[in-house]
Amino acid sequence: MGKAKRTPATRKGPQSGGRKAPAPPPPAPIPSSPRDRASSKGKATPAAPAAAAPPEELCALALGAQKERWLQFQKRQRVSCEEAARLLLDTFEYQGLVKHTGGCHCGAVRFEVWASADLHVFDCNCSICVKKQNKHFIVPASHFKLLKGADSLATYTFNTHCAQHTFCKTCGVQSFYTPRSNPDGYGIAPHCLDEGTVSSVTIEAINGKEWEKAVKGHPTIRSMSKE
């Protein structure tokens, strides 16, 4: 019978008591040098993504290379996309015209109108124009905007009922109306405009007592309400 082999026993450390020794603590961080700290300060921190523009500010126009100019224009003028478009369109479409503002006596009715600074005013002698001294200049409907007072207006018509004689229900002033000669436009009372935008007024008498003949024979009155 052969001799049995002895397996050497694992030697235990003097303090282990048969248990694993605890893991050594992690090395302390090495302090950065002033040079390293200066370098880290110079690095830009990634910026948070910009907040999306409010829905009402988003513009549906394909602006292309003009996008930055458009946004800067909005920022300088402090206007929405719609207001910026209106300003630029007004400047382009109404070249040579000025924006007049006006209204009735009590202030319930207010409007703006694009027209020349040199006004061509008609002085009609028909029955109603004489009674209310209805001197007026004519503009296309697209050049006129009622700012307030739609609920304050009343309308008088007679005869053919084509002319719409609108006036303020509170103070009775007619600051504008729809003429029979130009139902696609407005007749504006120059004396109801605010001061400061009219350079000159030329008055032309028109024979409203023979209205059909006068309007038919006039070279330009019908075209004054066209774009």
C-alpha positions in Angstrom: 0.0 0.0 0.0 1.5 3.3 -1.1 2.0 6.4 1.1 -0.7 9.0 1.1 0.2 12.4 -0.3 -0.3 15.3 2.0 -1.9 18.4 0.5 -0.3 21.6 1.9 -2.7 23.7 3.9 -3.4 27.3 2.8 -1.5 29.6 5.0 -3.6 32.1 6.9 -2.3 35.6 7.5 -1.7 36.5 11.0 -4.6 39.0 11.1 -7.0 37.5 8.7 -8.5 34.9 11.1 -9.5 33.0 8.0 -11.5 36.0 6.5 -10.8 38.1 3.4 -8.8 41.2 4.0 -10.8 44.4 3.3 -10.2 46.1 -0.1 -7.8 49.0 0.0 -9.5 52.4 -0.1 -9.6 54.2 -3.5 -6.8 56.6 -4.2 -7.4 60.2 -3.2 -8.0 62.5 -6.2 -5.0 64.3 -7.3 -5.5 68.1 -6.8 -5.5 69.9 -10.1 -2.9 72.5 -10.7 -3.7 76.1 -11.1 -2.9 75.7 -14.8 -5.4 72.8 -15.1 -8.0 74.8 -13.3 -7.5 77.8 -15.6 -7.8 75.4 -18.6 -11.1 74.0 -17.4 -12.5 77.4 -16.9 -11.9 78.3 -20.5 -13.9 75.4 -21.7 -17.5 76.3 -22.8 -20.3 74.5 -21.1 -22.8 73.2 -23.6 -25.8 75.5 -23.7 -29.2 74.3 -23.1 -31.3 74.1 -26.2 -33.2 77.4 -26.9 -36.9 77.4 -26.0 -39.1 77.0 -29.0 -40.9 80.2 -30.1 -44.5 80.5 -29.0 -46.9 79.1 -31.7 -48.2 82.6 -32.5 -44.6 83.8 -33.3 -43.8 81.0 -35.8 -43.8 82.2 -39.3 -45.0 80.0 -42.1 -43.1 81.9 -44.8 -40.2 80.2 -46.6 -37.7 83.0 -45.8 -34.5 81.2 -46.9 -31.5 83.4 -46.5 -33.6 86.3 -45.3 -34.7 84.4 -42.1 -32.1 86.1 -39.9 -33.0 89.6 -41.2 -36.7 88.9 -40.7 -36.1 87.8 -37.1 -34.0 90.9 -36.4 -36.6 93.1 -37.9 -39.3 91.6 -35.6 -36.9 92.0 -32.6 -36.1 95.7 -33.4 -39.7 96.6 -34.0 -41.1 94.4 -31.2 -43.8 93.0 -33.4 -45.3 89.6 -34.1 -44.7 87.8 -37.5 -48.2 89.0 -38.7 -47.5 92.6 -37.7 -44.1 92.5 -39.4 -45.7 91.2 -42.6 -48.4 94.0 -42.4 -45.8 96.7 -42.0 -43.7 95.6 -44.9 -46.8 95.0 -47.2 -48.2 98.4 -46.3 -44.8 100.0 -47.2 -44.7 98.2 -50.5 -48.4 98.4 -51.6 -49.0 102.0 -50.5 -46.0 103.7 -51.9 -46.6 107.4 -52.2 -49.5 107.3 -49.8 -49.7 108.2 -46.1 -51.8 106.7 -43.4 -54.4 109.1 -42.2 -56.4 108.4 -39.0 -59.8 109.9 -38.0 -63.2 109.4 -36.5 -66.4 110.9 -35.2 -66.7 113.6 -32.6 -67.3 111.5 -29.5 -64.5 109.0 -30.4 -66.7 105.9 -30.5 -65.9 105.5 -34.2 -62.2 105.4 -35.3 -60.6 104.4 -38.6 -57.4 104.6 -40.6 -57.1 105.1 -44.3 -54.2 105.1 -46.8 -54.4 108.0 -49.3 -52.4 110.7 -50.8 -51.3 113.6 -48.6 -52.7 115.8 -51.3 -56.5 115.1 -51.2 -58.9 115.4 -54.1 -62.2 116.2 -52.5 -65.7 116.2 -54.1 -68.3 118.7 -53.2 -71.6 117.3 -54.3 -74.8 119.4 -54.5 -77.4 116.5 -54.3 -80.2 116.9 -51.8 -78.5 114.9 -48.9 -74.9 116.1 -49.5 -76.1 119.7 -49.3 -78.0 119.1 -46.1 -75.0 117.5 -44.3 -72.2 119.2 -46.2 -70.8 115.9 -47.4 -67.4 116.8 -48.8 -65.4 113.6 -49.3 -62.5 111.9 -51.0 -62.8 108.4 -52.4 -60.5 105.4 -51.7 -60.6 101.6 -52.5 -62.2 99.5 -49.7 -58.8 97.8 -49.2 -57.2 101.1 -48.2 -59.7 101.7 -45.3 -59.8 100.0 -41.9 -62.4 100.5 -39.2 -60.5 100.4 -36.0 -63.4 100.5 -33.6 -67.1 101.4 -33.4 -68.9 98.9 -35.7 -71.6 98.6 -33.1 -71.8 102.4 -32.8 -72.8 103.0 -36.5 -76.2 103.5 -37.9 -77.0 103.7 -41.7 -79.4 105.8 -43.6 -80.4 105.1 -47.2 -83.0 106.6 -49.6 -84.0 106.6 -53.2 -81.9 103.8 -54.9 -80.5 102.7 -51.5 -77.1 102.2 -53.1 -75.3 104.9 -51.0 -74.8 103.8 -47.4 -74.8 106.9 -45.2 -73.2 105.6 -42.1 -73.0 107.8 -39.0 -72.2 107.5 -35.2 -75.4 106.8 -33.2 -74.0 108.8 -30.3 -72.8 112.1 -31.8 -74.4 111.9 -35.2 -71.2 112.6 -37.2 -70.6 110.9 -40.6 -66.9 110.5 -40.8 -67.1 108.1 -43.8 -69.7 106.4 -46.0 -70.2 104.2 -49.1 -70.9 106.4 -52.1 -73.4 105.5 -54.8 -70.7 106.4 -57.4 -68.2 104.0 -55.8 -70.0 101.1 -54.0 -66.6 99.2 -53.9 -64.9 102.0 -51.9 -65.4 104.6 -49.3 -66.0 108.3 -49.2 -63.9 109.9 -46.4 -64.7 113.2 -44.8 -61.4 115.2 -44.8 -62.7 117.4 -41.9 -62.9 114.2 -39.7 -59.2 113.3 -40.2 -56.7 113.9 -37.4 -54.3 116.8 -37.9 -50.8 116.4 -39.3 -51.0 114.1 -42.4 -52.8 116.3 -45.0 -50.6 118.6 -47.1 -53.2 120.1 -49.4 -56.9 119.8 -50.4 -58.2 120.4 -53.9 -62.0 120.7 -54.1 -64.0 119.7 -57.2 -67.7 120.5 -57.5 -69.9 117.8 -58.9 -73.5 118.2 -60.0 -75.3 115.7 -57.9 -78.7 117.2 -59.0 -78.0 115.4 -62.3 -76.2 112.5 -60.8 -76.3 110.0 -63.6 -75.1 112.5 -66.2 -72.4 113.9 -63.9 -70.9 110.5 -62.9 -71.1 109.1 -66.4 -69.3 112.1 -67.8 -66.6 112.2 -65.2 -63.2 110.9 -66.4 -61.8 109.5 -63.1 -64.4 109.2 -60.4 -65.3 105.5 -61.0 -61.6 104.5 -61.0 -60.9 106.1 -57.6 -62.1 103.0 -55.7 -60.1 100.6 -57.8 -56.8 99.1 -56.7 
